[in-house]
Amino acid sequence: MILFSIFFSSCTDPVLTESAESNVSGAETPLHVIDVLHKDTAPFKLEFSLDQINSKNTTLITTLSLDEGDYVTSPSSVQDFLGKYTLEFKDDTKISTIGELIESPLAVDLIFSWDDKPVKCYVGTTTLSQSLHFLADGDFYALGTVCFVLEPECYPYEISFVISREMGNLSVQRLSIEIPEF
């Protein structure tokens, strides 16, 4: 119950104070979820690309661009929040992650009225790189998801993508952006 209280208090209290490292200001513009679903757009930009190292290893590069005042909690944040940025693959028999997610620039420390510790967050444009190892030989498809809660609007997003290798050609493609139901 405490975990849900922390999660919902973060979503209902838009008071945001900048730390010395951040340049974010608090924005109270509401997100109109109905418009997002009807227009098939999102209030952020998420792009995928691959940097192939060799036939068995590549780096998945994800670029997350947020509007001014918006932020997403980094997985490197020490708090136990729901809705941190996550990257997962549906089938771990075809692909595996190697090492930690690399952030550039590093997540900034934001100070909130409901927490006594700085929260590591992505603001503006952040490039996230994850080293991958292919377990499958030959052609394959590996479905993945990126999930996070966009703050301060407090809406969860699930972005699905596929990494495929066909006839030796490696590619990544975004499939959908959804607002999952709780």
Order of alpha helices (4+ residues) and beta strands (2+ residues): alpha-beta-alpha-beta-beta-beta-beta-beta-beta-beta-beta-beta-beta-beta
